[in-house]
Amino acid sequence: MKKILLLLLFVSLAFNAKAQQTDEVILTIDNQPIYRSEFEQVFSKNLELVKTSSQEVENYIDLFIDYKLKLIAAHDLGLDTLKTFKNEYALYKNKLAEKYLKESEVTEKLTKEAYQHLQEEINASHILILLQKGASAKDTLEAYKKIEEARNKIINGEDFVKIAKAYSEDPSVSKNDGNVGWFSVFKMVYPFEKAAYKTKEGEISEIFKTRFGYHILKVNERRKNDGEVKVAHIMLSTKGKEAEDVKAQINKIYKKLQNGAKFSDLAKQYSQDQNTALNGGKMNAFTRGTLGSTGFEETAFSLQDSGDISQPIETKYGFHIIKLLEKNPISSYEDEKNRLQRKIKSDQRSQLINENLIKDIEKMYSVKEDKKAIDFFEKYLAKKRAIEIPEKTIISIKNEAKSYQDFADFLIEKYKVDKNKLSDLQLGKAYTEFRNEFLRNYHKKHLAAVNQEYKLVLDEYKNGLLLFDLMQKKIWNPAKEDSLALQNYYNKHQEKYKSPESYDAVIYSGDDKKVLKSVRRQVKKGVDQSAIKNNNEDILINSGKYKHSASALPKDFKGKKGVSKIYENNGLFLVVDVQEKYEERQLSFKESKGSVITDYQNKLEKEWLSKLRSQHKIELNQVVVEKSKKKFE
């Protein structure tokens, strides 16, 4: 995956002919021009991702040249003609086209509605009567009557929870009394969300239908959506430990914070959340309902000002202290618009506006239809006799068309009618489905001609796929399969493959150096940890296996076995009792084979690229390069 991502960093974008006529040539390869606009778009796209800067344009262009040379090599090898490549490219092209078709379905009305829903969170309870897809008219009517009966009883004063337990077929009702908790836009299926936001607090909704069946809901409470919050935390896990012991430990840390200790230092030193400890406990921003811990979320959102710190709280993961870093309320409509539209593309809402897409397609292309076709099929449906299908076109766009026979085949395949006699069905509805399918498929097939963004993304993927296949063929697979070469490479570079020094250690820490001196003496005398803990309430004790580079250890740590001197680290004083030291050691070929393969592949790639450069005539226009450098200053 990492290799794929690295390849895609340098994927080129296509440019239309008009742009190239006025564009400056930044380099040529075998006298073929490559334009400044292409290079600058690729550079701009990857600027943040590759941590580069305007001063490194000239260095980056070397990577760009390498990318271009690889593409030439891929085409020379005919990789774009292979069946595997064509199949994978066609699959992606189809998926991408579907994505862009959905994008054109996004309407301003739906986006504004989603933004309005975003302003509030709703707590609701519901009753569900299940209804299978394709249920008979009888089963549908019975389900509707049942939900109607339940609603009438509640409207007439009966308790919602009582009726939910008696009627609801939601399996979770026995545990939650029908309460689905708090939610906002996109958290529930669209009909449920829409019904909830239309219903006033304390009231019962009208009956509505989702893919699960018929529902009614009660809005229990509404509250303002506070957006997202960003916090840091210190976590001590209770897994395999006595909760009271962990609680005492977190309280000591909290006391240090009250005495002025730096939160990030204590997080680095003590937090057992490995994903955040090295970063001072900082977590990614989140909204309510995303962490799976209501208590943590409520505490985080209850903090008012940046820098506020919570008292220790307990969750299913352990004990936490939470520090508020920033609150990000709901942004303006313009700022939220793109994000909401991305959500709508994959949401049930998109299904509601297929008709708009068809209307857009009709405006975009000249569609010709035989209006007499339906009359023809209705005539023979009425007679219930064998049909001789005329050789006529029923619908067409330019040179692509569907015939009467195509529509008859559609009816046979879709509705399972007899191939000689068409059974009674809703012809108008069937033809609309057939017609819309043809229009969608035509538009999807020709999308690159009318949507430049789609064309660029498609070309980008195509080139990335070619590069991946090329690297597999020329570098990755040959390197992995050449065992002798790998062993020789390892033998020549053994100094690169070593296990770092590490320790089994107990770390005693606190903010009073005098107390630490006393603790150090006790540790050297062999006093039990529990006794040290009881006699020194402000001392924290952590044990585990630490690499020499661990943030919990001082940078100048000597790493000798036994009790260390007193160090300062992360704003604290600490003593380290090294119980076992693991020296740096040479890793065997077997242990380091993965790293050896990667390094050897890099060596082969460097040599191969050097050879490619010698085989092609490359001319760089330094004047144009300087213009690009100035643009990014």
VMD Tcl script that draws the C-alpha trace (Angstrom):
set ca {
  {0.00 0.00 0.00}
  {2.81 2.39 0.87}
  {4.39 1.80 -2.52}
  {1.10 2.49 -4.30}
  {0.72 5.77 -2.43}
  {4.26 6.81 -3.32}
  {3.56 6.11 -6.97}
  {0.35 8.09 -6.94}
  {2.17 11.12 -5.55}
  {3.59 11.72 -8.99}
  {0.67 10.81 -11.19}
  {0.23 13.23 -14.04}
  {-2.88 15.19 -14.97}
  {-4.18 15.48 -18.52}
  {-4.51 18.87 -20.16}
  {-6.70 19.99 -23.03}
  {-5.24 21.04 -26.37}
  {-6.18 24.68 -25.99}
  {-4.17 25.01 -22.78}
  {-1.14 23.40 -24.41}
  {-1.17 25.85 -27.31}
  {-0.40 28.75 -24.97}
  {1.54 26.85 -22.30}
  {5.29 26.99 -21.79}
  {7.38 23.86 -22.22}
  {9.24 23.06 -19.01}
  {11.06 20.01 -20.38}
  {11.18 17.62 -23.30}
  {11.82 13.89 -23.34}
  {12.87 12.54 -26.73}
  {11.70 15.88 -28.20}
  {8.18 15.39 -26.81}
  {7.03 18.52 -24.90}
  {5.90 18.48 -21.28}
  {4.18 21.66 -20.16}
  {4.73 23.93 -17.20}
  {1.04 23.86 -16.20}
  {1.13 20.07 -15.84}
  {4.21 20.16 -13.63}
  {2.82 22.97 -11.47}
  {-0.51 21.22 -10.95}
  {1.23 18.01 -9.91}
  {3.60 19.97 -7.68}
  {0.75 21.93 -6.07}
  {-1.25 18.78 -5.50}
  {1.56 17.06 -3.64}
  {3.06 20.11 -1.94}
  {1.63 19.42 1.52}
  {1.65 15.64 1.20}
  {5.35 15.31 0.50}
  {6.30 18.09 2.93}
  {8.09 19.98 0.19}
  {8.43 23.74 -0.24}
  {8.80 26.33 -2.99}
  {12.58 26.22 -2.60}
  {12.59 22.56 -3.61}
  {10.90 22.90 -7.00}
  {14.14 22.02 -8.78}
  {14.60 18.88 -6.65}
  {10.99 17.89 -7.19}
  {11.33 18.12 -10.94}
  {13.80 15.20 -10.80}
  {11.02 13.07 -9.31}
  {8.68 14.32 -12.02}
  {11.17 13.33 -14.75}
  {11.53 9.88 -13.17}
  {7.75 9.53 -13.21}
  {7.57 10.44 -16.89}
  {10.36 7.99 -17.77}
  {8.53 5.21 -15.94}
  {5.36 5.90 -17.91}
  {7.32 5.70 -21.17}
  {8.78 2.37 -20.04}
  {5.33 1.05 -19.15}
  {3.96 1.84 -22.60}
  {7.09 0.43 -24.29}
  {6.46 -2.86 -22.47}
  {2.82 -2.85 -23.59}
  {1.48 -2.99 -20.04}
  {-1.55 -0.95 -21.11}
  {-2.55 -3.73 -23.52}
  {-2.61 -6.55 -20.95}
  {-5.97 -8.11 -20.12}
  {-5.42 -7.76 -16.37}
  {-4.75 -4.05 -16.74}
  {-7.75 -3.50 -19.01}
  {-10.08 -5.34 -16.65}
  {-8.95 -3.44 -13.55}
  {-9.04 -0.11 -15.37}
  {-12.54 -0.81 -16.72}
  {-13.76 -1.73 -13.23}
  {-12.42 1.51 -11.76}
  {-13.75 3.55 -14.68}
  {-17.23 2.18 -14.09}
  {-17.12 2.90 -10.35}
  {-15.75 6.39 -10.89}
  {-18.40 7.18 -13.48}
  {-21.12 6.07 -11.04}
  {-19.65 8.39 -8.43}
  {-19.74 11.34 -10.80}
  {-23.27 10.52 -11.91}
  {-24.35 10.67 -8.28}
  {-22.51 13.94 -7.91}
  {-24.64 15.51 -10.61}
  {-27.74 14.45 -8.67}
  {-26.88 16.55 -5.62}
  {-29.31 19.44 -5.40}
  {-29.16 22.69 -3.51}
  {-32.47 21.85 -1.85}
  {-31.15 18.64 -0.28}
  {-27.94 20.32 0.80}
  {-29.79 23.13 2.52}
  {-32.09 20.65 4.25}
  {-29.06 18.68 5.49}
  {-27.48 21.89 6.78}
  {-30.70 22.77 8.62}
  {-30.77 19.31 10.24}
  {-27.12 19.72 11.18}
  {-27.99 22.57 13.55}
  {-29.76 20.28 16.02}
  {-29.38 16.88 17.63}
  {-32.47 14.82 18.42}
  {-33.12 12.15 21.01}
  {-35.95 9.90 19.86}
  {-37.71 6.61 20.55}
  {-39.42 4.53 17.90}
  {-41.68 1.58 17.22}
  {-40.96 -0.63 14.21}
  {-43.19 -3.14 12.46}
  {-40.97 -5.19 10.17}
  {-41.86 -5.59 6.49}
  {-39.81 -7.69 4.11}
  {-38.79 -6.31 0.71}
  {-41.29 -7.44 -1.91}
  {-43.95 -8.22 0.70}
  {-47.42 -9.03 -0.57}
  {-50.23 -6.47 -0.49}
  {-51.84 -8.46 2.34}
  {-48.70 -8.44 4.51}
  {-48.15 -4.75 3.80}
  {-51.68 -3.87 4.86}
  {-51.38 -5.96 8.04}
  {-48.12 -4.25 8.98}
  {-49.63 -0.82 8.37}
  {-52.71 -1.61 10.46}
  {-50.49 -2.79 13.32}
  {-48.38 0.37 13.41}
  {-51.55 2.46 13.05}
  {-53.06 0.67 16.03}
  {-49.97 1.32 18.14}
  {-49.96 4.99 17.18}
  {-53.64 5.45 18.01}
  {-53.14 3.97 21.46}
  {-50.29 6.40 22.20}
  {-52.25 9.36 20.79}
  {-55.11 8.36 23.09}
  {-52.87 8.59 26.14}
  {-51.16 5.23 26.61}
  {-47.48 5.18 27.60}
  {-45.05 5.10 24.66}
  {-42.63 2.69 26.37}
  {-45.44 0.28 27.25}
  {-46.73 0.26 23.65}
  {-43.18 -0.03 22.27}
  {-42.56 -3.16 24.34}
  {-45.89 -4.62 23.26}
  {-45.73 -3.81 19.53}
  {-42.20 -3.00 18.33}
  {-40.37 -5.67 16.35}
  {-37.01 -3.91 16.74}
  {-34.87 -6.57 18.53}
  {-33.24 -3.92 20.75}
  {-36.52 -2.73 22.28}
  {-36.15 -5.07 25.26}
  {-32.90 -3.31 26.19}
  {-33.60 0.32 25.29}
  {-37.42 0.65 25.44}
  {-37.27 1.85 21.84}
  {-34.89 4.75 22.54}
  {-32.35 5.14 19.71}
  {-30.36 7.84 21.52}
  {-29.05 11.11 20.14}
  {-28.46 11.64 16.43}
  {-28.07 14.34 13.81}
  {-27.93 14.49 10.04}
  {-26.74 11.31 8.22}
  {-26.75 9.22 11.41}
  {-30.06 7.48 10.62}
  {-31.66 6.30 7.36}
  {-33.04 9.32 5.54}
  {-36.82 8.71 6.02}
  {-36.23 8.27 9.77}
  {-34.13 11.43 9.96}
  {-36.68 13.44 7.97}
  {-39.59 12.27 10.13}
  {-37.67 13.12 13.31}
  {-36.84 16.67 12.24}
  {-40.46 17.26 11.15}
  {-41.80 16.19 14.56}
  {-41.94 18.60 17.50}
  {-40.42 17.77 20.88}
  {-42.76 15.54 22.91}
  {-44.95 14.67 19.92}
  {-45.53 11.50 17.90}
  {-44.65 11.40 14.21}
  {-46.88 10.35 11.37}
  {-46.43 6.78 10.15}
  {-43.45 6.49 7.78}
  {-41.70 3.71 5.93}
  {-38.02 2.75 5.65}
  {-36.35 -0.28 4.13}
  {-36.93 -2.04 7.46}
  {-40.68 -1.54 7.62}
  {-43.20 0.89 9.12}
  {-42.25 3.23 11.98}
  {-43.56 5.85 14.30}
  {-41.27 7.87 16.53}
  {-41.44 10.16 19.51}
  {-39.06 13.10 19.80}
  {-37.95 13.06 23.44}
  {-35.61 16.03 23.35}
  {-33.81 18.44 21.04}
  {-30.54 20.24 21.65}
  {-28.19 22.48 19.74}
  {-25.47 20.65 17.83}
  {-22.18 21.84 19.35}
  {-20.15 20.76 16.32}
  {-16.87 19.03 17.06}
  {-14.39 19.26 19.88}
  {-10.65 18.67 20.03}
  {-9.12 17.44 23.29}
  {-6.07 15.81 24.78}
  {-6.34 13.12 27.42}
  {-4.33 11.07 29.86}
  {-5.59 7.51 30.13}
  {-4.74 4.77 32.61}
  {-6.10 1.40 31.60}
  {-7.95 -0.78 34.10}
  {-7.45 -3.91 32.03}
  {-6.11 -6.63 34.31}
  {-5.76 -4.19 37.22}
  {-7.66 -3.27 40.34}
  {-9.83 -0.26 39.53}
  {-9.13 1.35 42.90}
  {-5.38 1.22 42.34}
  {-5.74 2.85 38.94}
  {-8.09 5.44 40.38}
  {-5.52 6.35 43.02}
  {-2.88 6.69 40.31}
  {-5.02 8.98 38.12}
  {-5.87 11.12 41.16}
  {-2.15 11.65 41.79}
  {-1.70 12.79 38.20}
  {-4.68 15.13 38.56}
  {-3.12 16.60 41.69}
  {0.07 17.31 39.75}
  {-1.95 19.16 37.13}
  {-3.59 21.25 39.85}
  {-0.12 22.09 41.15}
  {0.91 23.45 37.75}
  {2.43 20.43 35.96}
  {2.27 20.58 32.17}
  {-0.50 18.38 30.72}
  {1.47 17.27 27.65}
  {4.45 16.25 29.80}
  {2.28 14.08 32.05}
  {0.54 12.55 29.03}
  {3.89 11.60 27.50}
  {5.08 10.19 30.79}
  {2.01 8.33 32.03}
  {-0.77 7.94 29.45}
  {-1.35 4.36 28.33}
  {-3.13 5.36 25.14}
  {-0.27 4.53 22.79}
  {-1.94 6.35 19.88}
  {-1.83 9.74 21.62}
  {0.78 9.64 24.41}
  {3.74 10.61 22.23}
  {1.74 13.60 20.99}
  {1.02 14.90 24.47}
  {-2.36 13.12 24.58}
  {-3.84 15.01 21.60}
  {-6.78 13.29 19.93}
  {-8.38 13.91 16.55}
  {-11.42 16.20 16.62}
  {-14.73 14.36 17.08}
  {-18.48 14.94 17.24}
  {-20.96 13.48 19.67}
  {-21.75 9.83 19.06}
  {-18.50 8.92 17.29}
  {-16.29 7.56 20.09}
  {-18.49 4.84 21.55}
  {-18.17 6.36 25.02}
  {-20.97 8.70 26.03}
  {-19.29 9.61 29.32}
  {-16.07 10.68 27.61}
  {-17.96 12.72 25.00}
  {-20.21 14.45 27.53}
  {-17.24 15.40 29.68}
  {-15.31 16.71 26.68}
  {-18.22 18.83 25.45}
  {-18.95 20.12 28.96}
  {-15.56 21.85 29.12}
  {-16.07 25.49 28.24}
  {-12.77 27.22 27.53}
  {-9.59 26.16 25.80}
  {-7.21 24.80 28.44}
  {-9.95 23.64 30.84}
  {-9.17 20.28 32.45}
  {-11.73 17.76 33.70}
  {-11.62 15.84 36.92}
  {-10.76 12.15 36.46}
  {-13.60 10.15 34.90}
  {-14.06 6.43 34.38}
  {-15.09 4.78 31.10}
  {-15.04 1.16 29.92}
  {-11.43 1.75 28.80}
  {-10.12 3.01 32.14}
  {-9.67 6.37 33.86}
  {-9.16 9.62 31.96}
  {-8.31 13.26 32.51}
  {-9.46 15.42 29.59}
  {-8.11 18.78 28.50}
  {-10.06 20.97 26.06}
  {-7.91 22.20 23.19}
  {-10.53 23.81 20.97}
  {-14.22 23.82 20.15}
  {-15.33 24.00 16.54}
  {-19.01 24.93 16.22}
  {-21.02 24.33 13.05}
  {-19.53 26.43 10.24}
  {-21.40 28.56 7.74}
  {-23.43 26.97 4.95}
  {-20.77 27.79 2.36}
  {-18.05 26.18 4.49}
  {-20.13 23.05 5.16}
  {-21.62 22.75 1.68}
  {-18.97 20.55 0.02}
  {-18.79 18.14 2.96}
  {-22.57 17.80 3.07}
  {-22.73 17.15 -0.67}
  {-20.12 14.40 -0.38}
  {-22.29 12.76 2.27}
  {-25.42 13.10 0.16}
  {-23.75 11.30 -2.76}
  {-23.57 8.08 -0.74}
  {-26.80 8.62 1.17}
  {-30.34 7.46 0.42}
  {-31.16 11.04 -0.56}
  {-29.40 10.55 -3.88}
  {-32.04 7.98 -4.88}
  {-34.74 10.62 -4.63}
  {-33.34 12.75 -7.42}
  {-32.63 10.31 -10.24}
  {-35.30 12.11 -12.21}
  {-33.23 15.29 -12.08}
  {-30.26 13.44 -13.55}
  {-32.39 12.13 -16.41}
  {-33.63 15.67 -17.10}
  {-30.03 16.92 -17.19}
  {-29.06 14.16 -19.63}
  {-32.01 15.01 -21.88}
  {-30.83 18.62 -22.00}
  {-27.24 17.56 -22.69}
  {-27.89 15.22 -25.63}
  {-30.28 15.05 -28.56}
  {-32.53 12.10 -27.70}
  {-34.75 10.61 -30.42}
  {-37.64 8.27 -29.58}
  {-40.28 6.38 -31.47}
  {-43.47 7.51 -29.74}
  {-45.48 4.78 -31.50}
  {-43.51 1.97 -29.85}
  {-45.68 1.86 -26.73}
  {-48.82 1.69 -28.91}
  {-47.30 -1.26 -30.74}
  {-46.57 -3.20 -27.55}
  {-49.92 -2.33 -25.95}
  {-51.74 -3.59 -29.04}
  {-50.16 -6.97 -28.87}
  {-50.45 -7.17 -25.10}
  {-54.17 -6.77 -25.45}
  {-54.41 -9.55 -28.05}
  {-52.33 -11.97 -25.96}
  {-50.74 -13.51 -29.02}
  {-47.26 -14.13 -30.40}
  {-45.42 -10.97 -31.39}
  {-43.38 -10.38 -34.50}
  {-40.97 -7.65 -33.49}
  {-40.28 -5.09 -36.24}
  {-36.70 -4.10 -36.97}
  {-37.07 -0.53 -35.77}
  {-35.26 1.84 -33.39}
  {-37.11 2.73 -30.22}
  {-34.63 5.27 -28.76}
  {-31.27 6.71 -29.90}
  {-28.58 9.30 -29.21}
  {-26.32 9.98 -32.19}
  {-25.03 6.60 -33.41}
  {-26.07 4.56 -30.38}
  {-29.56 3.11 -30.26}
  {-31.92 0.55 -28.77}
  {-34.39 -1.37 -30.90}
  {-37.89 -2.74 -30.44}
  {-36.26 -6.13 -29.97}
  {-34.02 -4.73 -27.22}
  {-37.10 -3.52 -25.34}
  {-38.81 -6.89 -25.78}
  {-35.67 -8.64 -24.45}
  {-35.68 -6.24 -21.51}
  {-39.28 -7.18 -20.70}
  {-38.49 -10.87 -20.95}
  {-35.39 -10.64 -18.76}
  {-36.63 -8.07 -16.24}
  {-40.23 -9.17 -15.86}
  {-39.83 -12.85 -16.77}
  {-42.52 -12.77 -19.43}
  {-42.98 -15.52 -22.00}
  {-40.66 -14.96 -24.95}
  {-43.51 -15.38 -27.45}
  {-46.28 -13.64 -25.49}
  {-45.91 -10.58 -23.33}
  {-48.00 -10.89 -20.20}
  {-50.08 -8.03 -18.84}
  {-47.85 -5.42 -17.10}
  {-47.43 -1.69 -16.68}
  {-45.82 -0.91 -20.02}
  {-45.35 2.79 -19.32}
  {-43.40 2.10 -16.13}
  {-41.34 -0.63 -17.81}
  {-40.46 1.58 -20.76}
  {-39.44 4.47 -18.48}
  {-37.07 2.11 -16.65}
  {-35.66 0.82 -19.97}
  {-35.31 4.36 -21.34}
  {-33.61 5.77 -18.22}
  {-31.17 2.88 -18.15}
  {-30.16 3.62 -21.75}
  {-29.73 7.36 -21.03}
  {-27.65 6.73 -17.92}
  {-25.40 4.20 -19.67}
  {-24.86 6.52 -22.63}
  {-24.00 9.43 -20.37}
  {-21.64 7.26 -18.31}
  {-19.89 6.00 -21.44}
  {-19.32 9.55 -22.75}
  {-18.75 11.26 -19.42}
  {-15.11 12.14 -20.13}
  {-16.22 14.26 -23.09}
  {-18.47 16.47 -20.94}
  {-16.80 16.38 -17.51}
  {-13.15 17.51 -17.44}
  {-12.66 16.72 -13.74}
  {-13.77 13.11 -14.30}
  {-11.36 12.82 -17.23}
  {-8.45 14.09 -15.14}
  {-9.12 11.72 -12.25}
  {-9.53 8.79 -14.66}
  {-6.24 9.55 -16.42}
  {-4.57 9.89 -13.04}
  {-5.71 6.44 -11.94}
  {-4.76 4.90 -15.29}
  {-1.20 6.20 -15.01}
  {-0.94 5.13 -11.37}
  {-2.09 1.63 -12.27}
  {0.46 1.43 -15.07}
  {3.25 2.50 -12.72}
  {2.24 -0.07 -10.12}
  {2.31 -2.88 -12.73}
  {5.63 -1.59 -14.04}
  {7.28 -1.50 -10.61}
  {6.03 -4.99 -9.83}
  {7.47 -6.33 -13.06}
  {10.79 -4.47 -13.08}
  {11.67 -4.01 -9.40}
  {9.47 -5.43 -6.65}
  {8.96 -9.02 -7.78}
  {12.53 -9.55 -9.13}
  {13.95 -8.24 -5.84}
  {11.79 -10.49 -3.68}
  {12.55 -13.57 -5.76}
  {16.35 -13.17 -5.93}
  {17.30 -14.85 -2.64}
  {21.04 -14.86 -3.36}
  {21.09 -11.13 -4.16}
  {19.13 -10.36 -0.99}
  {21.54 -12.39 1.14}
  {24.52 -10.65 -0.45}
  {22.95 -7.24 0.14}
  {22.35 -8.13 3.78}
  {25.95 -9.32 4.20}
  {27.28 -6.00 2.86}
  {24.98 -3.81 4.97}
  {24.60 -5.69 8.25}
  {25.19 -2.53 10.28}
  {21.77 -1.24 9.13}
  {19.86 -4.15 10.65}
  {20.10 -4.06 14.41}
  {17.67 -4.35 17.30}
  {17.85 -1.19 19.48}
  {18.83 -1.19 23.11}
  {15.81 -1.67 25.45}
  {15.01 -2.29 29.11}
  {12.59 -3.94 31.48}
  {12.26 -1.12 33.97}
  {10.25 0.50 36.74}
  {10.00 4.31 36.57}
  {9.38 6.30 39.76}
  {8.39 9.92 39.05}
  {7.27 13.03 40.84}
  {7.70 16.79 40.95}
  {9.68 17.00 44.23}
  {13.37 16.18 43.86}
  {13.84 15.65 47.60}
  {11.08 13.05 47.67}
  {12.66 11.32 44.67}
  {15.99 11.15 46.50}
  {14.24 9.37 49.36}
  {12.50 7.02 46.95}
  {15.77 6.26 45.20}
  {17.33 5.24 48.53}
  {14.37 2.98 49.27}
  {14.54 1.33 45.86}
  {18.27 0.69 46.27}
  {17.52 -0.94 49.64}
  {14.94 -3.21 48.02}
  {11.84 -1.72 49.65}
  {8.66 -3.16 48.15}
  {6.86 -1.04 45.51}
  {3.57 -1.08 47.42}
  {5.34 0.24 50.52}
  {7.00 3.01 48.50}
  {3.61 3.91 47.01}
  {1.93 4.01 50.42}
  {4.69 6.12 51.98}
  {4.88 8.62 49.12}
  {1.43 9.64 47.89}
  {2.74 12.01 45.21}
  {4.99 9.42 43.58}
  {3.81 7.61 40.45}
  {5.17 4.18 39.54}
  {5.09 2.74 36.01}
  {6.69 -0.45 34.75}
  {7.13 -2.07 31.35}
  {9.53 -2.65 28.48}
  {10.99 0.58 27.09}
  {13.10 1.28 24.03}
  {16.01 3.63 24.63}
  {14.15 6.25 22.54}
  {10.88 6.03 24.55}
  {9.40 9.39 25.56}
  {9.06 8.17 29.15}
  {12.87 7.91 29.42}
  {15.27 10.90 29.51}
  {17.11 11.62 26.27}
  {20.45 11.32 28.07}
  {19.51 8.11 29.90}
  {22.61 5.96 30.52}
  {20.70 2.67 30.52}
  {22.74 0.77 33.07}
  {21.19 -2.14 34.93}
  {20.13 -1.18 38.45}
  {18.87 2.06 40.01}
  {19.64 5.20 38.03}
  {20.51 8.68 39.18}
  {17.74 11.27 39.38}
  {16.82 12.63 35.93}
  {14.61 15.47 34.75}
  {12.17 14.52 31.98}
  {8.86 15.96 30.74}
  {8.86 18.50 33.57}
  {9.25 15.80 36.25}
  {11.99 14.20 38.30}
  {12.37 10.47 37.93}
  {14.38 7.44 38.93}
  {14.63 4.38 36.69}
  {15.15 0.90 38.12}
  {16.47 -1.13 35.17}
  {15.77 -4.75 36.02}
  {16.88 -6.19 32.71}
  {18.87 -4.63 29.90}
  {18.69 -5.87 26.30}
  {21.77 -4.78 24.39}
  {21.69 -3.62 20.83}
  {22.18 -6.74 18.74}
  {22.68 -7.73 15.17}
  {19.47 -9.02 13.55}
  {19.75 -12.18 11.46}
  {18.89 -12.18 7.78}
  {15.61 -13.93 8.57}
  {14.67 -11.34 11.21}
  {15.42 -8.38 8.96}
  {14.34 -9.82 5.61}
  {11.42 -7.39 5.15}
  {13.68 -4.37 5.58}
  {16.37 -5.94 3.40}
  {13.86 -6.47 0.56}
  {12.71 -2.84 0.75}
  {16.29 -1.49 0.76}
  {17.34 -3.77 -2.09}
  {14.29 -2.73 -4.14}
  {15.24 0.92 -3.63}
  {18.77 0.15 -4.83}
  {17.48 -1.60 -7.97}
  {15.07 1.25 -8.70}
  {17.83 3.85 -8.42}
  {20.07 1.90 -10.82}
  {17.19 1.30 -13.26}
  {16.21 4.99 -13.30}
  {19.82 5.94 -13.99}
  {19.75 3.58 -16.97}
  {16.45 5.04 -18.22}
  {17.91 8.54 -18.09}
  {20.85 7.43 -20.21}
  {18.50 5.91 -22.81}
  {16.38 9.03 -23.36}
  {17.13 12.57 -24.42}
  {16.01 14.90 -21.62}
  {16.16 18.66 -22.01}
  {15.15 20.92 -19.14}
  {14.09 24.51 -19.80}
  {15.73 26.21 -16.81}
  {14.15 29.58 -17.61}
  {10.67 28.10 -17.18}
  {11.80 26.21 -14.06}
  {12.84 29.54 -12.54}
  {9.37 30.94 -13.27}
  {7.80 28.02 -11.43}
  {10.16 28.51 -8.49}
  {9.12 32.16 -8.20}
  {5.45 31.18 -8.27}
  {5.88 29.10 -5.11}
  {8.02 31.58 -3.19}
}
mol new
graphics top color blue
foreach p $ca { graphics top sphere $p radius 0.5 }
foreach p [lrange $ca 0 end-1] q [lrange $ca 1 end] { graphics top cylinder $p $q radius 0.2 }
display resetview
